[in-house]
Amino acid sequence: MGSSTTGAKEDLQPPEAPAADDHNNDTKVKDNMDEDEAIKQQSSHFKEGEKVLAYHGPLIYEAKVQRAELRKKEWKYYVHYLGWSKNWDEWVGADRLMHFTEENVRKQQGLLKNQSGDKSFKGRISQSKPRSSTDVKVEKEDVKNYVARGKKRKGEYGVEEKDGESPEKVVKIQLPTTLKKQLVDDCEFVTQLGKLVKLPRNPTVDDILKKYLEHKTKKEGAVGDSVVEILNGLRSYFDKALPAMLLYKQERQQYSEAVPERNNVAPSTVYGAEHFLRLL
């Protein structure tokens, strides 16, 4: 009996300790769960229904937060610009929003005042700012009245056209969100922080267009004359548009120094992608 009891005790072994790798994996999973839970519990900077101030292009507008969602560990807000058409509603990050306070309202008014003296800015803002619902209604009424005439007319080239139709095709360029954010950041750096782009740029607009032509030629073997004409047209248009409508007030002194008229320097050989993007 004694020997058998001893043998039974020897057969009973203590449970093996978990492997170090298994313990590390469990710890990592737990840490990830804790991190995700912490992010979920992180309070949003702005609440749904809150009235805020939102950057849109070069100006700040009053807006209302319609929805707030946590996406990829970052809060996103769906905002409606007060007094403007719902067509301008959009998702924005927290960096585009400010709380509606007296200090921020003064900041909004100061930015508008600084830009109001810039003639080129007036042309830009009329195209970039949200349109009010009243503006949209007026445009719709104008179109209805125009089409209601019900008469056909011949165009300048003898082509019969219907009222309300245009012989020209409008090309709408859809900018990716990344480029839109670049435009907003560019505006903030120049108008609020006073940080101007260093000139001359490398590559310049001229370099960009040349590299595109080289790439297209290498890819397709040859390019038509129309492609060359379009690129030359873009270059010429940029040279004319830059001083007229693409510069902020704070950049005009820099332009006069970088592109002196007496030297006949083309802006496309001095400025780069940052200002070329504004052309779009």
C-alpha positions as CSV (number, residue, x, y, z in Angstrom):
1,M,0.0,0.0,0.0
2,G,2.8,2.4,1.0
3,S,4.7,1.8,-2.3
4,S,1.5,2.2,-4.4
5,T,0.6,5.5,-2.7
6,T,4.1,6.8,-3.3
7,G,3.8,5.9,-7.0
8,A,0.4,7.7,-7.3
9,K,1.9,10.8,-5.8
10,E,4.8,10.7,-8.2
11,D,2.3,10.5,-11.2
12,L,0.6,13.7,-10.1
13,Q,2.4,16.6,-11.8
14,P,1.7,20.3,-11.2
15,P,0.1,22.1,-14.2
16,E,2.6,23.6,-16.7
17,A,3.0,27.4,-16.5
18,P,1.7,29.2,-19.6
19,A,4.3,30.0,-22.3
20,A,5.8,33.5,-22.3
21,D,4.6,34.1,-25.8
22,D,1.0,33.3,-24.9
23,H,1.2,35.7,-22.0
24,N,2.6,38.5,-24.1
25,N,-0.1,38.0,-26.8
26,D,-2.8,38.1,-24.1
27,T,-1.3,41.3,-22.8
28,K,-1.2,42.9,-26.2
29,V,-4.8,42.0,-26.9
30,K,-5.9,43.4,-23.6
31,D,-3.9,46.6,-24.2
32,N,-5.5,47.0,-27.6
33,M,-9.0,46.5,-26.1
34,D,-8.2,49.0,-23.4
35,E,-7.0,51.5,-26.0
36,D,-10.1,51.1,-28.2
37,E,-12.3,51.5,-25.1
38,A,-10.5,54.6,-24.1
39,I,-10.9,56.1,-27.5
40,K,-14.6,55.3,-27.5
41,Q,-15.0,56.9,-24.1
42,Q,-13.1,60.0,-25.2
43,S,-15.5,62.8,-25.3
44,S,-16.1,64.7,-28.5
45,H,-14.8,68.2,-28.8
46,F,-18.2,69.3,-30.2
47,K,-21.7,68.0,-29.5
48,E,-24.5,67.3,-31.9
49,G,-26.8,70.3,-32.2
50,E,-24.0,72.7,-31.1
51,K,-23.6,76.0,-32.9
52,V,-20.0,76.4,-34.0
53,L,-17.7,78.4,-36.3
54,A,-16.3,76.5,-39.3
55,Y,-13.6,77.2,-41.8
56,H,-14.7,76.9,-45.4
57,G,-12.2,78.1,-47.9
58,P,-10.5,81.4,-46.8
59,L,-13.3,82.4,-44.4
60,I,-15.1,81.3,-41.3
61,Y,-18.9,80.6,-41.3
62,E,-21.5,80.0,-38.6
63,A,-22.5,76.3,-38.7
64,K,-24.4,73.6,-36.7
65,V,-23.1,70.2,-35.9
66,Q,-25.6,67.7,-37.2
67,R,-23.8,64.5,-36.4
68,A,-20.6,63.4,-34.6
69,E,-18.9,60.1,-35.3
70,L,-15.6,58.5,-34.3
71,R,-13.9,57.2,-37.4
72,K,-10.5,55.6,-37.4
73,K,-9.7,56.9,-34.0
74,E,-10.6,60.5,-35.0
75,W,-13.8,62.5,-34.5
76,K,-15.6,63.6,-37.6
77,Y,-18.5,66.1,-37.7
78,Y,-21.3,66.6,-40.3
79,V,-22.0,70.3,-40.3
80,H,-24.6,72.5,-41.9
81,Y,-23.7,76.1,-42.7
82,L,-26.4,78.3,-41.2
83,G,-28.2,80.3,-43.9
84,W,-26.8,78.3,-46.7
85,S,-28.1,75.5,-48.9
86,K,-27.9,72.0,-47.6
87,N,-25.9,71.2,-50.7
88,W,-22.9,72.6,-48.8
89,D,-23.3,70.3,-45.8
90,E,-20.2,68.2,-45.3
91,W,-18.1,66.0,-43.0
92,V,-15.1,67.9,-41.4
93,G,-12.5,67.3,-38.9
94,A,-12.1,69.0,-35.5
95,D,-9.3,71.2,-37.0
96,R,-12.0,72.9,-39.2
97,L,-14.2,73.9,-36.2
98,M,-14.2,76.4,-33.4
99,H,-16.5,76.9,-30.5
100,F,-18.9,79.8,-30.9
101,T,-17.4,82.2,-28.4
102,E,-17.0,86.0,-28.4
103,E,-13.2,85.6,-29.0
104,N,-13.7,83.3,-32.0
105,V,-16.4,85.6,-33.4
106,R,-14.0,88.5,-33.3
107,K,-11.5,86.3,-35.1
108,Q,-14.1,85.6,-37.8
109,Q,-14.9,89.3,-38.2
110,G,-11.2,90.2,-38.3
111,L,-10.5,87.7,-41.0
112,L,-13.4,89.0,-43.1
113,K,-12.2,92.6,-42.6
114,N,-8.6,91.8,-43.6
115,Q,-9.8,90.1,-46.8
116,S,-12.4,92.6,-47.8
117,G,-9.8,95.0,-49.0
118,D,-8.3,92.4,-51.4
119,K,-9.9,92.9,-54.8
120,S,-8.7,89.5,-56.1
121,F,-10.1,87.9,-52.9
122,K,-13.6,89.1,-53.8
123,G,-13.5,87.2,-57.1
124,R,-12.4,84.1,-55.3
125,I,-14.9,84.2,-52.5
126,S,-17.8,84.6,-54.8
127,Q,-16.9,81.2,-56.3
128,S,-15.9,79.4,-53.1
129,K,-18.4,80.4,-50.5
130,P,-21.6,78.5,-49.9
131,R,-24.7,79.9,-51.6
132,S,-27.8,80.7,-49.6
133,S,-31.1,79.0,-50.2
134,T,-32.4,82.3,-51.5
135,D,-29.7,82.5,-54.1
136,V,-30.5,78.9,-55.2
137,K,-34.2,79.8,-55.5
138,V,-33.5,82.9,-57.6
139,E,-31.3,80.9,-60.0
140,K,-34.0,78.2,-60.4
141,E,-36.6,80.8,-61.2
142,D,-34.3,82.4,-63.8
143,V,-33.8,79.1,-65.4
144,K,-37.5,78.3,-65.5
145,N,-38.3,81.7,-67.0
146,Y,-35.6,81.2,-69.6
147,V,-36.7,77.8,-70.6
148,A,-40.4,78.7,-70.6
149,R,-40.0,80.9,-73.7
150,G,-40.3,77.7,-75.6
151,K,-38.7,79.0,-78.8
152,K,-35.8,77.6,-80.7
153,R,-33.0,79.8,-82.0
154,K,-30.0,79.3,-84.2
155,G,-26.6,79.7,-82.7
156,E,-23.8,81.8,-84.1
157,Y,-22.6,78.9,-86.3
158,G,-26.1,78.1,-87.7
159,V,-26.6,75.2,-85.2
160,E,-30.2,75.0,-84.0
161,E,-30.3,75.2,-80.2
162,K,-33.1,75.0,-77.6
163,D,-33.6,77.8,-75.1
164,G,-32.0,76.8,-71.8
165,E,-29.2,74.7,-73.4
166,S,-25.7,75.8,-73.8
167,P,-23.4,74.7,-76.6
168,E,-20.5,74.7,-74.2
169,K,-19.7,71.8,-72.0
170,V,-18.9,72.6,-68.4
171,V,-16.1,70.4,-66.9
172,K,-16.4,69.9,-63.1
173,I,-13.3,68.9,-61.4
174,Q,-13.8,66.8,-58.2
175,L,-11.0,67.6,-55.8
176,P,-10.0,64.8,-53.4
177,T,-10.5,65.6,-49.7
178,T,-6.7,65.7,-49.3
179,L,-6.3,68.6,-51.7
180,K,-9.3,70.4,-50.2
181,K,-7.6,70.2,-46.8
182,Q,-4.4,71.5,-48.4
183,L,-6.2,74.6,-49.7
184,V,-7.7,75.3,-46.3
185,D,-4.4,74.8,-44.5
186,D,-2.7,77.0,-47.2
187,C,-5.2,79.8,-46.5
188,E,-4.7,79.5,-42.7
189,F,-1.0,79.6,-43.0
190,V,-1.0,82.7,-45.1
191,T,-3.9,84.8,-43.7
192,Q,-3.7,83.9,-40.1
193,L,-0.1,82.8,-39.3
194,G,1.6,85.0,-41.9
195,K,3.6,82.1,-43.2
196,L,4.3,82.5,-46.9
197,V,5.6,79.9,-49.3
198,K,9.3,80.3,-50.0
199,L,10.2,81.3,-53.5
200,P,11.2,80.2,-56.0
201,R,9.6,76.7,-55.7
202,N,11.1,73.5,-56.8
203,P,9.5,72.1,-58.9
204,T,7.8,75.1,-60.5
205,V,4.5,75.1,-62.4
206,D,6.6,75.1,-65.6
207,D,8.5,72.0,-64.4
208,I,5.3,70.2,-63.4
209,L,3.8,70.7,-66.8
210,K,7.0,69.6,-68.6
211,K,7.3,66.5,-66.4
212,Y,3.7,65.6,-67.2
213,L,4.3,65.9,-70.9
214,E,7.4,63.8,-70.6
215,H,5.5,61.1,-68.6
216,K,2.6,61.0,-71.1
217,T,5.0,60.9,-74.1
218,K,7.0,58.0,-72.5
219,K,3.8,56.1,-71.6
220,E,2.0,56.5,-75.0
221,G,5.0,56.9,-77.3
222,A,3.7,60.1,-78.8
223,V,1.2,62.8,-77.9
224,G,-1.0,64.9,-80.1
225,D,-0.7,68.6,-80.7
226,S,-3.8,69.2,-78.7
227,V,-2.1,68.0,-75.5
228,V,0.8,70.4,-76.0
229,E,-1.7,73.2,-76.7
230,I,-3.6,72.4,-73.5
231,L,-0.5,72.4,-71.4
232,N,0.7,75.7,-73.0
233,G,-2.7,77.1,-72.3
234,L,-2.6,76.1,-68.7
235,R,0.8,77.7,-68.3
236,S,-0.3,80.9,-69.9
237,Y,-3.6,81.0,-67.9
238,F,-1.7,80.5,-64.7
239,D,0.7,83.4,-65.5
240,K,-2.2,85.7,-66.1
241,A,-4.5,84.5,-63.3
242,L,-1.9,84.5,-60.5
243,P,-1.5,88.3,-60.0
244,A,-5.2,88.8,-60.8
245,M,-7.0,86.3,-58.6
246,L,-4.7,83.7,-57.0
247,L,-2.8,85.7,-54.4
248,Y,-3.8,86.7,-50.9
249,K,-3.3,90.3,-49.8
250,Q,-0.4,89.2,-47.7
251,E,1.4,87.7,-50.7
252,R,1.4,90.7,-53.0
253,Q,4.6,92.3,-51.7
254,Q,6.4,88.9,-52.2
255,Y,5.0,88.7,-55.7
256,S,6.3,92.1,-56.7
257,E,9.8,91.1,-55.4
258,A,9.8,87.6,-57.0
259,V,8.3,88.6,-60.3
260,P,9.6,92.0,-61.3
261,E,7.9,93.4,-64.4
262,R,11.1,94.9,-65.8
263,N,12.7,91.4,-65.9
264,N,9.8,89.8,-67.8
265,V,9.8,86.8,-65.5
266,A,6.9,84.4,-65.9
267,P,5.1,83.4,-62.6
268,S,5.1,79.8,-63.8
269,T,8.9,79.7,-63.5
270,V,8.8,80.9,-59.9
271,Y,5.7,79.5,-58.2
272,G,4.9,75.9,-57.6
273,A,2.1,73.4,-56.8
274,E,0.7,75.3,-53.9
275,H,-0.5,78.2,-56.1
276,F,-1.2,76.0,-59.1
277,L,-3.7,74.1,-56.9
278,R,-5.6,77.4,-56.3
279,L,-6.2,77.6,-60.0
280,L,-8.5,74.6,-59.8
